[in-house]
Amino acid sequence: MNFKRLFFLILTFVVAISFIYLSSSIKNISMISALVTIGTENTDYNLLVKNMSKDPSVGEETKIKIFIGPYKDLRLSSGRLEYDGDTYYIFIDSSFYNSINPDEKEVLIAHEMGHISHRFTKIDKLKFWFWRIFTESASAKYKEELIETGYQISADDFAAKHISPEATINLLNKLYPSEDGRKSMDYKVRMLNLATLPKEALQKH
């Protein structure tokens, strides 16, 4: 392969990646705008958010807004964290929000805040996109699930530390109400992690 052909292939690859990244960013901003439109901003937890933002993994200067709305039909069954490049948005489905108690609501918010420093980024998604192309798909999917569960564990740890491990366990049980759901790797590993957290890791700031 001559130098010019190699250069052209590399340039094509870079342009394709840039296009995918830009398209993903535009799509994400559009989705955030739609979720904001159909939801209602909730400021009841501003003090809680402010206190948890003192955690170095979040940062006091980080902008965070909470919206509650009928998101279940949009495949958002509980909560989701999104970022538009300036502000983090926590979107919570209203039907799920109304089904949990006050401590569990705080845990849900804390868990989503825990994803600010531990979550899938666009770069992660691109890596797994290529991983699935060049490797056996089942293996790639399993690896992706392992990393996603790791991110969920980190967010659970954040919630257990700032709210309580008991309320975090209760919320996890409500997120997985069925017997089949509780057979999943995600549920089992996260529950085991919460049951074995060292006490010193659960001291509130």
Buried (B, 14 or more C-beta within 10 A) or exposed (E): EEEEEEEEEEEEEEEEBEEBBEEEEEEBBEBBEEBBEEBEEBEEBEEBBEBBBEBEBBEEEBEBBBBBBEBEEBEBEBBBBBBBEEEBBBBBBBEBBEEBEEBBBBBBBBBBBBBBBBBBEEEBEBBBEEBBEEEEEEEBEEBBEEEBBBBBBBBBBBBBBBBBBEBBBBBBBBBBEEEEEBEBEBBEBBBEBBEEBEEEEBEEE
